Amino acid sequence: MKTPVEIAQSVCSLAQKKASWSVPQMLILGALAGAYVAFGGWGMTVTTFDVETVGIAKMIAGTVFSLGLILVVLAGGELFTGNCVMPLAVMAGCLPMKAVVRNWFWVYTANLIGAVVVAVLIYNTGLWRGDIGAKALSIAAGKMGLTWWEAFFRGIMCNWIVVLAVWLTMGAEDVIGKIWAIYFPILVFVASGFEHSIANMYFMALGILIKGDPTVLASHLAPADLGAVTIWGYFNNLIPVTAGNIVGGVLFVAVLYFSAFKKYLVKS
């Protein structure tokens, strides 16, 4: 495996590569990443909807949801939250900030497209009807019902851990190592109930789509209050969570590791 200093140096070269992607490349790779995270979210819902023991449900949810980042890293994808480590390269003088913002804009847009497309496809399968859909709706309602400050701070905590997962994969030099590097941080993020903007793009979109289905509303798992499950509720969550994700990844990983390893990163 690479040392932490070597990982920090790798971030600079990887950030330069990411900044060089064309818009079509970022749209394709970003949409795939959004879809992969959505696959993990759907898998998490269908494997935990009838698990009554909270701790076990969270363990299963975190385990299955890890698939999303595994696919992004190993199959190839551009994920906005993971790319929040890119400012380290800016501080090291490897990249202008405008290149990072360009990447963030197109990748975030593509992540949204991929996540929503999967939500629409899953909706049309009908596999969510009944208790599974009620669980999905409960997840969406819980996210949309958060206050801005709750969503913001949960976003910070989430991406501190998610970017660390990406950081660890850059230190691992074989497939199994990368999978384990992803698994434990993502398990903790999901089990803790932190907020991930790209995952929420999927969860909340599916919730809006299935909101009025009678088989879902008849389930004992359906939430009592659906007032927050609206388009406004979607953005009421997504805006503060995205801001928190940026703070978590940039401040607590990129800035702090740059500060620690600055002499190894900045050419004199």
Secondary structure, 3 states (H helix, E strand, C coil): CCCHHHHHHHHHHHHHHHHCCCHHHHHHHHHHHHHHHHHHHHHHHHHHCCCCCHHHHHHHHHHHHHHHHHHHHHHCCCCCCHHHHCHHHHHCCCCCHHHHHHHHHHHHHHHHHHHHHHHHHHHHHCCCCCHHHHHHHHHHHHHHCCCHHHHHHHHHHHHHHHHHHHHHHHHCCCHHHHHHHHHHHHHHHHHHCCCCHHHHHHHHHHHHHHCCCHHHHCCCCCCCCCCCCCHHHHHHHHHHHHHHHHHHHHHHHHHHHHHHHHHHHCCC
